[in-house]
C-alpha cells in the first residue's frame, strides 16, 4: 500500500570530520523538504534561492533517483509532481546532493508502500554519491561510520554527544566535489595512512563515548585538508587556531568550502570563536555566513501532509 502523496524532511550533513575521509558523516539541523505525488505530466515546484538553476525536467536528479526506485521495485510511475525547498546551500560541503538523493529515494519508496529496505536504500544512495558518509548521515541521522565495497555498504549509526554543537562558516563561493578531489594525491605514504587511520579510530570512539577532550587531537588530518587548503583561503589558519578560541576541533566540511568547528554547547567562548571564523575569512577578502547548528538525531523521515501551502509557508517564514 502506498500514498497519494508523500512529504519528506531530510537533514544536511557534514563529512570527513577531519581524518575520516569518505567514512565519517554527521547529520546537521539544516534541512530540505521534498514532496512527491503521481501526476499526468511531470512538473516541478522549486522554492528558495538554493534551488535556482536546478533542472525542471526529467533530467532532474530527484526525478531520476525516484525512477531508479520504481525500477528496482518493479513499479511504473513515469510522471510525477515534485516540490522541494532547501535550506542547504549548493556545493558548499554540507551534503546538498546527498540530501537530494536521500530525499528522492525515501520519497519514492514511501510513495509505493516502502518495498525497499533501509539497507537497500543505503546501498543505492552510496552507489549514486560514490561514498557513504553524507548519504548515511542524511538517511539515518546522528553520526554514521561506514564502509562501501562498491556494491554494499556496512555502517554503524550512533547519536552525537548531548552537549555537542556545531559552528559552520559558509564562504560565499562554491566548490565542486570534483574540483576538491582533483587536488588530492593518487598515492599516500604509509606514515600518512597510519596517521589518519589512528585518528579516525580515536575520533569515532571519542564521539561515540562522549570524550570531547580527545576531539582536538583526533580531528587532525594529513590526507585531504592540506591539499585542499589552496582552494579555501583561511582554512589552514582556522585549523591551527580554532581550538585557542574555544573550539573542540575544526575541519573542512566535506569537500568544502564550508569550515566547521565542534563546540561544547556550554562553552563561554562561542562568541569569540564565531568572530574568529568571520575575521579569518574577512582577512582573505571572503564574505562568510556563520550558523550555529546542532547534530540532527533523526534522518530522512516522512511528514504528515496537512497544508497544501506548506512550501509557500516555509518561504514566507524564512523571508519574514
N, C-alpha and C positions, 0 to 999 in steps of 0.2 A: 504494500500500500504506500502510495506517495502523497504528495501535497499539490494543491493547485498553484501554490507559490511558496517560496522559502526565502527567509532573510537571515543572513549570516554575519556575525561580527567577528573580525579577525584582528589579533594584536600584531603590532610591529615587532621587530626582533633586532637584536644585535648579535653578531657572530664573532668568533675567534676569541674574544675576551683576552687579547694579548697573545699568549702562546698557543691557544687551542685552535690552530689553523684548520678550518674546514671540519671541525669536530665539536666545538662548544657553541651553543646558542642560548639566548635568554629572551623570553617574551617581555615586551615593554608596554606600558599603559598609553599607547598611541594606537589609533585603530582605523580600520577600513570596514565598510559595510557593503555587502553585495546582496541584491535581491534578484531572484531568477524565477521565471514562470514560462510555461509553454505559450507560444504565440502563433498567429497565422503568418506573420512575417517578422524576421529578426530585426529588432530595434534596440537602441541603447539610450540610456539616460545617465549621463555622467555629470556629477555635481562637484564643484570645487576646483580651485586653481591647480591642485596637484595632478589633475587628470587631463589638463589641457594638452591637446595634441595626440591623445590616445585614439587609435583607430576605432571607428564606429561602423564596422562591417564585419564580415566573417573571418577577417584576419586578426581580429581582436583576441588577445591571449586568453581572456576569460571564456570566450565562446569556444575556442579551440580546445581548451582544457576540459570544458564541460562535455564536448563531443567525445573526447577520449574516454571519459567516464561512461558515457552511454554505450560506446562500442564495447568496452570491457564488460558491461552488464548485459549486453545483447538487447539494448533498447534503442529505438529510433525517436529522437526529438530534434529534428533538423532546424526548427525555428524557435527562437527564444526571445523573450523580452528581458533585458538585463539592465539593472540600475546599480549605480555604485557611487559612493562617496568615500574619500580617503583623507585622513589627516597626515598620512605618511609621505614625506617628500620623496620624489623620484630620484633614483641614482645618487643617494646620499649616504648609503651604508646602513640603512635602517630597515632593510628587508622588504622594500616595496614590491619587488617582483615575486618574492616568496609569499607575501600576503595575498597577492592576486591569484597565484597558483593554488594556494591552500584554500582560499575562499571559493574559487571556482570548483575545485574538487569536492569540497564539503557540500556546497550548494547543490551541485548536480546530483551527488549521491543521495542527499536528503530528498531531493525533488522526486526521485524514483523509488523511495522507500528504503534507502540505505542498504543496498545489497552488498556493497563492498566494505570490507573490514577496515579498521583503523590502520592495521599493518599494511594492507594493500594500498591505502591512500598515501601512507608514508613512503612506500616504495615508488609509487607513481610521482609523487611530489619531488623526491630526490632525483629520480631519473630526469625530470624536466629541469630542475635547478642545478643538477650536477654535483651538489654537495648537500649534506643533510642538516646542517646546523640551523640556518634560518627557517627552512620549512618545518623542521622538527619543533622549533620553539613556537612558531605560529600555529601549528596544528595542535600541539599538546599543552602549551603554556609552561610556565616555570622555566627551569634550566634543563636543557637536553644535551646529553653527550651521546654521540652516535658515530657509527662506522658503516660505510657503504662498500659493498664488494662489486659494484657495477650492475647488480640485479636486485639485491635485497639489502635492507637497512636494519641493523641491530642498534637498539637505543635504550637508554635509561633516562627517565624524566624524574626530576625531584624539585621540590619547592625551594625558592630562594630564601636566604635567611630573613627573618621577620624585620630586622632593623636595617636592611639594605635599601639604599636609594640610589638613583642614577641621575647624574647631570650630563646632558648631551649638549655639545656646541656644534651647531649645524652651519658650516660655512656656506656662503651664498654663491656656490658654484657646484656643478655636477661633475661626478667622476664615475665613469662606467666601470663595471667589474672587469671587463675585458682589458681596459687600459691599465687598471691597477694590477691585474695578473701579468700583464705584458712586461712589467719591470722586474719580475721575480726571476731568480736564477733557476735553471733547469736541474741543477745538482747542488747539494749542500754537503758540508763536511760532517764527519762522524761526530765531531765535537759539538757542532751546532745542533745536530739531530738530538744528541743526548741532552743538551741544554734545554731544548724546548720540550722534549718528552718528559723530563723530570718536573718541569714547572707546570706543564699541563696536568700531570697526575696530581701534583700538590694543589693546584688551583681547584680542580674538580673536588677533591676531598675537602678542601677548606670551605668551599661554598656549600657542600653537602652537610657539613658538620657545624657550620656557623663560626669557623675560626677566622674571623675578619682580620685578626692580627697578622695572618700569613699572606693576605692578598697582595700587598705591595711587592713582596719578593716573588710570589708565584706568578704575577702578571708580566714578568719580564719576557721578552721575545727577541730572537735574532733571525727568525725565518722570513718574516714578511714586512714588519714595520720599518726597519732600517732602509729597506729598498724603496718603500712607498713614501718615505719622508719627503723626497724631492717633489712629489705630486701634491703634498699638503703642507704648505708653508706654516710653520709654527708647531707642527706635530712633535718634533724632537724636543722642543722646549717644554711642551705640556707633559710629555712622558717623563722627562727628567725632573720637573719641578712641581708637578701637581700634588705630590704627597706632602710637600712642605707647606702647602696651602690648605691642607685638611682632607685630601682625597685618600681613600684606602688604596687606590690603584687607578691607573689610567691606561687607555688603549685606543687605538683606531677602531672605530665601529665597523665591522665587516671590512669591505674594501675601501671605506672612506667615501667622502672626506670628513664625515662626522667623527668627532672625537668625544669619547665618553670618560667619565670618572665615576667610580663606585665610591659611595659615601655612606658612612654611618648616619642614619636619619637623625640621631640625637647630637650630631656634631654641632659645635658652636662656630665652626669656620665656614659654613656653607656660603655665606655672602662673600667672603674673601675668595673662596675657590671660584665662584661664578665670575667675579670681577677679574680674577687672574686669567681665566679662559678667554673672556672677552678682550682683555687687554693684549693677550698674546696674538690673537688673530688681527686685532686692530693695528698692531705694530707691523704686521705684514701687509697692511692695506686691504684686509679682507673683512667684510661685514659678516658676522656670525650671530645666529639666533640661539640663545640658550634656553633649555627646557629642563625642568625637574620632573622626572618620571619615576614610576615605581615598577618593579618587576610585576608582570601580569601572571597570576597563578592559573588563569583559565585560557585554554587555547580557543581555536575557532569553534563557535557554538551557534546553534540555531535560536533565533529570537521569535517571540510571538508577533505576528503581524496584526497590529491594532489600528494603525493610522495609515491612510493612503498617502498622506503628505509627509511621510516620515523623513524623506531626504530633504525636502524643502525646509522642514522644521530644523534639521541639523544645520543646514546652511545659514538659516536666519539666526540660529543660536550662536554660530561662530562669528557672524558679522556684527551682532549686536554688542 
